[in-house]
Amino acid sequence: MAFEPREEQTKLKYQELRIYSDEELNNYTEDELKSFKVKHNIPDLDELEKGPWPSFVADSKREALRRHKLPEDRMMIKPEVVEDMLGQLQLSFDHGETHWKHGGIVGVFGYGGGVIGRYSDMQDTFPSIAHFHTMRVNQPASKFYDTDYLRTICDLWEYRGSGMMNMHGSTGDIIFLGTFTEQLEPIFFELGHVLQQDLGGSGSNLRTPSCCIGKARCEWSCYDTQEMCYELTHFYQDELHRPAFPYKFKFKFDGCPNGCVASIARSDMSFIGNWRDDIRIDQAAVKAYMGGEIAPNGGAHAGRDWGKFDIQKEVIDLCPTSCMWMEGDTLKIDDKECTRCMHCINVMPQALRPGKDTGVSLLFGAKAPILEGAQMSVLTIPFMKTEPPYDNVKEVVEKVWDWWMEEGKNRERLGELIQRYGIPKFLEVLEIPPMPQMVTAPRANPYIFWKEEDVEGGWDRSIDDYRSRHAR
C-alpha cells in the first residue's frame, strides 16, 4: 500500500503563486555576467571560480547581478546583500577570523527552533547584511519535489531574503541563507499558510528527521522509510520546535545497510533496514553473471573493459566474514555468519536480494567531532519489526530521551553520554541484555563488564572446587 500523508495536500500552481516574471528572472545576458564586477574587491574569492568544479562564488555573482538589475521595490531586503556577503567573506579571509556574530535569540512566534540568528560585526561597512538570519525548512520525506514547489519557494526567498539557498545541508533541511528580522514572520506565514510547509529543527532539540528514497524507488528498502520519517516528524513536533534537550538529537532512516543517508555516521538514533532470514538467491542469475550475460554492479562500471567477471575475486573473496562459497556452479551462503554488508547484493543485484522477514536495526550515538571526536553509532537493537504507528520505536526513543535529559551535560550528544557512562548503563536504560557483538575487541577494550549478580556463584570462588573439576 502506498504511503499517504495524514492531511489533504494542496497542489501548488506556480503560475498562480509566482512573484517574478520570466523576464525578471532572466534579466541579464552572459556577456553582462562576464563584465560584471561586484562592488567589493574579492581576489581570494575570484580564485575560487577557477578550476573544473562548480563554484558558489560564480553562482553568487549571478544572483548579485540579477538583484542589481531588479527594481528595489521588487525585493524586501537590500539588493546589495549578495555583494556585501562576498565582501565580508573576503575580509574574513584577510583577517583569518569570522565577522559573523550571534546577537541573541531570534525566531518566529511560538517556535524555539528553525531560525539561526546571524549578524555582521561590520554593519557600517556591509549594511545590507547587518542581519543575515538563516531559516531551516523541513524537507519532504526523501526530498521529492515538483518544479512548481521549487519555483515558488525560490520566488519567496528572492523576494524576502537574499535569494541564496542550500539544497541540502547535512541536517537535511532546505536552507534559506540570509534575511532581516522583519522578514521572518512574513516568510513563516507564507510557508505555513500557502505552501503547507513547516520550519525544521535547530538548537538543542530534535533536528529535522531525514530518510533515504526508501520503497518509493528502491527495491532493497526493508521498511517504508518515508512513512516512519513522516510519522515521527509529526509525532515529535514539540521536540522539533521547542528546544529542551542537552544538545541536538538526530533521527535518520536508511532503508537498507547501504546507508544512503549515512545514518550510522551522522545520527544519534540510526534506523537501518535489515532482514533476519536468508538472502534470496537466484541461481540461474548467478550463472548468468558468471557467464557474462548480465553486467555486474548494475552496469555502473561500464566505462572501461575490466575483463571477465570473476565471482571468486569480486564477490566471495571480498565477503568480510567469508560466509560465501561455490559448490560447482551453485553459490552457497552461510547466512548466520552474514553481517549484511550488502557487497554481494550490490555486485549481483539480479541474483541476490535481501530476505523477506524485514525490519530495522537500531543504532545509537553517531556524531561529528565536537567534544570527543567523531563517533559511529553502536548497534544496540539488532532487529525490530516496524508497523505504523511505530509504538515500539517510540517506547525506545522516550527511554533514551528520559535518561539523556536527566544525565546529559550541556552540549553533550547522546554518544558522548554513552561513552561517559558506558554501554552497560545504556543497556540498563533500554532494558535489554548485552550481546557478544557489542564487544569490539575481546580482552582489549570490551564494552560489557559483568556484574557480580550476573555471574553464577559471584566473585568469590573456591580453588578446591575448581580443581575438583579440572585436572592439575
C-alpha positions as CSV (number, residue, x, y, z in Angstrom):
1,M,0.0,0.0,0.0
2,A,1.4,3.4,-1.0
3,F,2.3,5.9,1.7
4,E,-0.3,8.7,2.1
5,P,0.1,11.9,4.2
6,R,-2.4,12.4,7.0
7,E,-3.9,15.6,5.7
8,E,-5.1,16.6,2.3
9,Q,-2.3,18.2,0.3
10,T,-2.8,21.4,-1.8
11,K,-1.5,21.2,-5.3
12,L,0.7,24.2,-5.8
13,K,0.4,26.1,-9.1
14,Y,3.4,28.3,-9.7
15,Q,1.6,30.4,-12.3
16,E,-0.8,31.5,-9.6
17,L,1.8,31.9,-6.8
18,R,4.7,33.3,-8.7
19,I,6.2,36.7,-7.7
20,Y,8.5,37.3,-10.6
21,S,8.0,37.2,-14.4
22,D,10.3,35.2,-16.6
23,E,11.8,38.5,-17.8
24,E,12.7,39.5,-14.3
25,L,14.3,36.1,-13.5
26,N,16.4,36.2,-16.7
27,N,17.3,39.8,-16.7
28,Y,20.9,39.6,-17.7
29,T,23.0,38.2,-20.5
30,E,26.1,36.0,-20.3
31,D,28.1,38.9,-21.7
32,E,26.9,41.2,-18.9
33,L,27.8,38.5,-16.4
34,K,31.4,38.3,-17.8
35,S,31.9,42.0,-17.4
36,F,30.1,42.3,-14.1
37,K,32.2,43.2,-11.0
38,V,30.8,43.2,-7.5
39,K,31.3,46.4,-5.6
40,H,34.0,44.9,-3.3
41,N,37.5,43.8,-4.1
42,I,37.4,39.9,-3.6
43,P,40.7,38.5,-5.1
44,D,40.6,35.3,-3.0
45,L,37.0,34.5,-3.9
46,D,37.8,35.2,-7.6
47,E,40.4,32.4,-7.3
48,L,37.7,30.0,-6.2
49,E,35.9,30.4,-9.5
50,K,38.9,28.8,-11.3
51,G,39.2,25.1,-12.0
52,P,36.9,22.4,-13.2
53,W,34.4,22.3,-10.3
54,P,31.2,24.4,-9.8
55,S,31.8,27.4,-7.6
56,F,29.5,29.0,-5.1
57,V,31.2,32.3,-6.0
58,A,30.1,32.1,-9.6
59,D,26.6,31.3,-8.5
60,S,26.7,34.2,-6.0
61,K,27.8,36.6,-8.7
62,R,24.9,35.5,-10.9
63,E,22.5,36.2,-8.1
64,A,24.2,39.5,-7.3
65,L,23.8,40.7,-10.9
66,R,20.1,39.6,-11.1
67,R,19.4,41.6,-7.9
68,H,21.4,44.5,-9.2
69,K,19.1,44.7,-12.2
70,L,15.8,44.2,-10.3
71,P,13.9,47.4,-9.2
72,E,14.4,47.9,-5.4
73,D,10.6,47.7,-4.8
74,R,10.8,44.1,-6.1
75,M,12.8,42.9,-3.1
76,M,12.1,43.3,0.6
77,I,15.8,43.5,1.7
78,K,18.6,45.5,0.0
79,P,19.7,44.3,-3.4
80,E,23.4,44.5,-2.4
81,V,23.0,41.6,0.1
82,V,24.9,39.1,-2.0
83,E,27.7,41.6,-2.9
84,D,28.1,42.5,0.8
85,M,28.2,38.9,1.8
86,L,31.0,38.2,-0.7
87,G,32.8,41.4,0.6
88,Q,32.6,40.3,4.2
89,L,33.8,36.8,3.3
90,Q,36.9,38.2,1.6
91,L,37.5,40.3,4.8
92,S,37.3,37.2,6.9
93,F,39.9,35.5,4.7
94,D,42.1,38.6,5.0
95,H,41.8,38.7,8.8
96,G,41.8,35.0,9.5
97,E,38.6,35.2,11.6
98,T,34.9,35.3,11.0
99,H,32.9,38.6,11.0
100,W,29.6,36.9,11.8
101,K,28.4,37.2,15.4
102,H,25.5,35.8,17.3
103,G,23.4,38.7,18.6
104,G,20.9,36.7,20.7
105,I,17.9,34.6,20.1
106,V,15.8,35.4,17.1
107,G,12.9,33.3,15.6
108,V,9.2,33.1,14.9
109,F,6.4,33.3,17.4
110,G,5.8,30.0,19.3
111,Y,8.9,28.3,18.0
112,G,12.3,27.9,19.6
113,G,14.0,26.5,16.6
114,G,14.1,26.8,12.8
115,V,15.8,30.1,12.7
116,I,19.5,30.7,13.2
117,G,20.3,34.3,14.2
118,R,23.3,35.8,12.5
119,Y,24.5,39.4,12.5
120,S,27.5,41.1,10.9
121,D,30.1,42.8,13.2
122,M,30.9,45.1,10.2
123,Q,27.5,46.6,9.8
124,D,28.7,50.1,8.8
125,T,30.9,48.6,6.0
126,F,28.3,46.0,4.9
127,P,24.9,47.4,5.9
128,S,22.8,45.1,3.7
129,I,23.9,42.1,5.8
130,A,23.6,43.7,9.2
131,H,21.1,40.9,9.7
132,F,21.7,37.6,7.9
133,H,19.4,35.1,9.5
134,T,19.3,31.5,8.2
135,M,15.9,29.7,8.1
136,R,15.7,25.9,8.1
137,V,12.7,24.5,6.2
138,N,11.5,20.9,6.8
139,Q,12.2,19.0,3.6
140,P,9.7,16.4,2.3
141,A,10.5,12.8,3.0
142,S,13.1,11.5,0.6
143,K,13.4,15.1,-0.9
144,F,10.7,14.6,-3.5
145,Y,9.7,17.9,-5.1
146,D,7.9,19.1,-8.2
147,T,9.1,22.2,-10.1
148,D,6.0,24.3,-9.1
149,Y,7.0,23.9,-5.4
150,L,10.7,24.6,-6.0
151,R,10.0,27.7,-8.1
152,T,7.5,29.0,-5.5
153,I,10.0,28.8,-2.6
154,C,12.7,30.3,-4.8
155,D,10.5,33.3,-5.6
156,L,9.6,33.7,-2.0
157,W,13.2,33.8,-0.9
158,E,14.2,36.1,-3.7
159,Y,11.6,38.5,-2.6
160,R,12.0,38.4,1.2
161,G,15.6,37.0,1.5
162,S,19.0,37.0,-0.2
163,G,17.9,34.6,-2.9
164,M,20.7,32.2,-1.8
165,M,19.7,28.7,-0.7
166,N,21.4,25.4,0.2
167,M,19.7,22.3,-1.2
168,H,20.5,20.4,1.1
169,G,22.7,20.8,4.2
170,S,23.9,17.8,6.2
171,T,21.0,18.4,8.5
172,G,18.7,17.6,5.5
173,D,16.7,20.8,5.5
174,I,16.2,23.3,2.8
175,I,18.4,26.2,3.9
176,F,17.4,29.8,3.3
177,L,20.5,31.9,3.7
178,G,20.3,35.5,4.8
179,T,17.3,37.7,5.7
180,F,16.4,40.5,8.1
181,T,14.5,40.0,11.4
182,E,11.4,41.9,10.0
183,Q,11.0,39.3,7.3
184,L,10.9,36.2,9.5
185,E,7.2,36.3,10.4
186,P,6.0,37.0,6.8
187,I,8.1,34.2,5.4
188,F,6.9,31.8,8.1
189,F,3.3,32.8,7.4
190,E,3.7,32.2,3.6
191,L,5.4,28.8,4.3
192,G,2.7,27.6,6.6
193,H,-0.5,29.0,5.1
194,V,0.4,28.9,1.4
195,L,3.0,26.2,0.9
196,Q,1.9,23.8,3.7
197,Q,5.5,23.8,4.8
198,D,7.0,23.9,8.3
199,L,10.3,25.0,9.6
200,G,12.9,22.4,10.5
201,G,14.8,21.9,13.8
202,S,17.7,24.0,15.1
203,G,19.2,24.4,18.5
204,S,19.1,21.8,21.3
205,N,16.2,19.9,20.0
206,L,15.2,17.1,17.7
207,R,16.6,18.1,14.3
208,T,14.6,17.6,11.1
209,P,14.3,13.8,10.5
210,S,15.8,12.7,7.2
211,C,15.3,9.5,5.2
212,C,16.5,7.8,2.0
213,I,14.3,7.2,-1.0
214,G,13.0,4.0,0.5
215,K,10.3,1.9,-1.1
216,A,9.3,4.7,-3.4
217,R,12.2,3.8,-5.8
218,C,14.5,1.3,-4.1
219,E,13.9,-2.5,-4.3
220,W,16.3,-3.1,-1.4
221,S,14.4,-1.0,1.1
222,C,13.5,-3.2,4.1
223,Y,10.9,-0.9,5.5
224,D,8.9,2.3,4.5
225,T,11.4,5.0,5.4
226,Q,9.2,7.8,4.2
227,E,6.2,6.6,6.4
228,M,8.4,6.2,9.5
229,C,10.1,9.6,8.9
230,Y,6.8,11.3,8.4
231,E,5.1,9.7,11.4
232,L,8.0,10.6,13.8
233,T,8.3,14.1,12.5
234,H,4.6,14.7,13.2
235,F,4.5,12.9,16.5
236,Y,7.5,14.8,17.9
237,Q,6.6,18.3,16.8
238,D,7.1,19.8,20.2
239,E,10.6,18.3,20.5
240,L,11.4,19.6,17.0
241,H,10.4,23.2,17.6
242,R,10.9,23.8,21.3
243,P,14.5,23.1,22.4
244,A,14.6,21.2,25.7
245,F,17.5,18.8,25.2
246,P,21.1,19.0,26.4
247,Y,22.1,19.3,22.7
248,K,20.8,18.3,19.3
249,F,19.3,14.9,18.5
250,K,19.0,13.4,15.0
251,F,16.9,10.7,13.6
252,K,18.0,9.3,10.2
253,F,16.3,6.5,8.3
254,D,18.3,4.2,6.0
255,G,16.1,1.7,4.1
256,C,18.9,-0.9,3.9
257,P,22.5,-1.4,5.1
258,N,23.9,0.5,2.1
259,G,23.1,3.6,4.2
260,C,22.3,6.2,1.6
261,V,21.7,8.9,4.2
262,A,24.8,7.7,6.2
263,S,22.8,7.4,9.4
264,I,25.5,5.2,11.0
265,A,27.9,8.1,10.9
266,R,25.6,11.1,11.5
267,S,22.7,10.4,13.7
268,D,22.1,9.9,17.4
269,M,19.5,7.3,16.6
270,S,20.1,5.4,13.4
271,F,17.3,3.3,11.8
272,I,18.8,0.9,9.3
273,G,16.6,-1.5,7.3
274,N,17.6,-5.2,7.8
275,W,16.3,-8.7,7.4
276,R,16.7,-11.7,9.7
277,D,16.1,-14.6,7.3
278,D,18.2,-15.8,4.4
279,I,19.4,-13.8,1.5
280,R,17.3,-14.8,-1.6
281,I,19.4,-16.4,-4.3
282,D,18.5,-16.8,-8.0
283,Q,21.0,-19.5,-9.1
284,A,20.2,-19.0,-12.8
285,A,21.1,-15.3,-12.5
286,V,24.3,-16.3,-10.7
287,K,25.3,-18.4,-13.7
288,A,24.3,-15.5,-16.0
289,Y,26.7,-13.2,-14.1
290,M,29.5,-15.8,-14.3
291,G,28.8,-16.3,-18.0
292,G,28.9,-12.6,-18.8
293,E,25.3,-12.4,-19.8
294,I,24.5,-9.8,-17.0
295,A,26.8,-6.9,-16.3
296,P,27.9,-6.8,-12.6
297,N,27.2,-3.7,-10.4
298,G,24.2,-2.9,-12.5
299,G,26.5,-1.8,-15.2
300,A,27.9,1.0,-13.1
301,H,31.5,0.5,-14.1
302,A,30.9,0.1,-17.8
303,G,33.3,2.9,-18.8
304,R,36.2,0.6,-19.4
305,D,37.0,-3.1,-20.0
306,W,37.5,-4.7,-16.6
307,G,37.8,-8.2,-18.1
308,K,35.6,-11.2,-17.5
309,F,33.6,-11.1,-14.3
310,D,35.2,-13.3,-11.6
311,I,32.8,-14.2,-8.8
312,Q,35.5,-15.6,-6.6
313,K,37.7,-12.5,-6.8
314,E,34.9,-9.8,-7.0
315,V,32.4,-11.3,-4.5
316,I,33.4,-14.3,-2.5
317,D,36.9,-13.2,-1.5
318,L,35.6,-9.8,-0.5
319,C,33.0,-11.1,1.9
320,P,34.1,-9.7,5.3
321,T,33.0,-12.9,7.2
322,S,33.9,-15.4,4.4
323,C,30.4,-16.8,4.6
324,M,30.1,-17.5,0.8
325,W,31.5,-20.2,-1.4
326,M,30.8,-22.1,-4.6
327,E,29.9,-25.7,-4.8
328,G,30.3,-26.4,-8.5
329,D,28.3,-23.7,-10.2
330,T,26.0,-23.2,-7.2
331,L,26.5,-20.3,-4.8
332,K,26.2,-21.1,-1.1
333,I,25.8,-18.6,1.8
334,D,26.1,-19.4,5.5
335,D,23.5,-16.8,6.5
336,K,24.1,-17.0,10.2
337,E,27.6,-15.5,9.6
338,C,26.4,-12.8,7.3
339,T,26.8,-9.2,8.6
340,R,24.6,-7.6,6.0
341,C,27.4,-5.6,4.3
342,M,25.4,-5.6,1.0
343,H,28.5,-6.0,-1.1
344,C,27.4,-9.3,-2.8
345,I,23.9,-7.8,-3.4
346,N,25.3,-4.7,-4.9
347,V,27.6,-6.6,-7.3
348,M,24.9,-9.1,-8.4
349,P,21.6,-7.4,-7.8
350,Q,19.6,-9.7,-10.2
351,A,20.9,-12.8,-8.4
352,L,20.8,-11.8,-4.8
353,R,18.2,-9.9,-2.8
354,P,17.5,-9.2,0.9
355,G,15.4,-11.7,2.8
356,K,11.6,-11.3,3.2
357,D,11.5,-11.1,7.1
358,T,12.4,-7.4,7.2
359,G,12.5,-4.7,9.9
360,V,15.0,-2.2,11.3
361,S,18.2,-2.3,13.3
362,L,18.6,0.5,15.9
363,L,22.0,2.1,16.5
364,F,22.8,5.0,18.8
365,G,25.4,7.7,19.3
366,A,26.9,8.8,16.0
367,K,28.1,12.4,15.7
368,A,30.7,14.7,14.1
369,P,33.8,15.8,16.0
370,I,32.7,18.4,18.5
371,L,33.7,17.4,22.1
372,E,35.1,13.9,22.0
373,G,35.8,13.4,18.3
374,A,33.8,11.7,15.6
375,Q,31.9,8.6,16.6
376,M,30.0,5.9,14.6
377,S,26.7,4.7,16.1
378,V,26.8,1.4,18.0
379,L,24.4,-1.4,17.2
380,T,22.1,-1.8,20.2
381,I,18.9,-3.5,19.0
382,P,19.8,-5.8,16.1
383,F,16.3,-6.3,14.8
384,M,12.9,-4.9,15.4
385,K,9.7,-5.3,13.4
386,T,8.1,-1.9,12.5
387,E,4.5,-1.2,11.7
388,P,2.6,2.2,11.9
389,P,2.1,3.9,14.3
390,Y,5.5,2.6,15.5
391,D,4.7,2.4,19.2
392,N,7.6,0.0,19.9
393,V,10.0,2.5,18.3
394,K,8.5,5.5,20.3
395,E,8.9,3.5,23.5
396,V,12.7,3.1,22.9
397,V,13.0,6.8,21.9
398,E,11.4,8.0,25.1
399,K,13.5,5.8,27.3
400,V,16.6,7.2,25.7
401,W,15.4,10.8,25.9
402,D,14.4,10.5,29.6
403,W,17.9,9.3,30.5
404,W,19.7,11.7,28.3
405,M,17.8,14.7,29.6
406,E,18.4,13.6,33.2
407,E,22.1,12.8,32.9
408,G,23.4,14.7,29.9
409,K,25.6,17.7,30.3
410,N,25.1,20.9,28.4
411,R,26.1,20.4,24.7
412,E,26.7,16.7,25.3
413,R,25.5,14.5,22.5
414,L,23.9,11.1,23.3
415,G,27.1,9.3,22.0
416,E,29.2,11.2,24.4
417,L,26.9,10.4,27.3
418,I,27.0,6.7,26.4
419,Q,30.8,7.0,26.2
420,R,31.0,8.6,29.6
421,Y,28.6,6.1,31.4
422,G,29.5,3.1,29.3
423,I,27.4,0.7,27.3
424,P,26.3,-1.4,30.3
425,K,24.5,1.6,31.8
426,F,22.9,2.4,28.4
427,L,21.7,-1.2,28.1
428,E,20.1,-0.9,31.6
429,V,18.2,2.2,30.4
430,L,16.9,0.3,27.4
431,E,16.3,-2.9,29.5
432,I,18.0,-5.2,27.0
433,P,20.7,-7.8,27.6
434,P,24.3,-7.5,26.4
435,M,25.4,-9.4,23.3
436,P,28.8,-10.7,22.1
437,Q,28.5,-8.4,19.1
438,M,28.9,-5.4,21.5
439,V,32.4,-6.4,22.3
440,T,34.6,-4.5,19.8
441,A,37.9,-6.2,20.7
442,P,37.8,-9.0,23.3
443,R,40.4,-8.9,26.1
444,A,41.4,-5.4,25.0
445,N,38.5,-2.9,25.3
446,P,35.3,-4.9,25.9
447,Y,32.2,-2.8,26.1
448,I,30.5,-5.2,28.5
449,F,31.6,-5.8,32.1
450,W,29.8,-8.5,34.1
451,K,28.1,-7.7,37.3
452,E,28.6,-10.0,40.3
453,E,24.9,-10.9,40.4
454,D,25.1,-12.0,36.8
455,V,27.9,-14.5,37.5
456,E,26.9,-17.8,38.9
457,G,28.5,-18.0,42.4
458,G,29.5,-14.4,42.4
459,W,33.1,-13.3,42.5
460,D,34.1,-15.5,45.5
461,R,35.4,-18.8,44.1
462,S,36.9,-21.8,45.8
463,I,40.2,-23.1,44.3
464,D,39.4,-26.5,45.6
465,D,36.0,-26.5,43.8
466,Y,37.8,-25.5,40.6
467,R,40.5,-28.2,41.0
468,S,37.8,-30.9,41.6
469,R,36.6,-30.2,38.1
470,H,39.9,-29.7,36.3
471,A,43.0,-31.9,36.3
472,R,46.2,-30.3,37.6
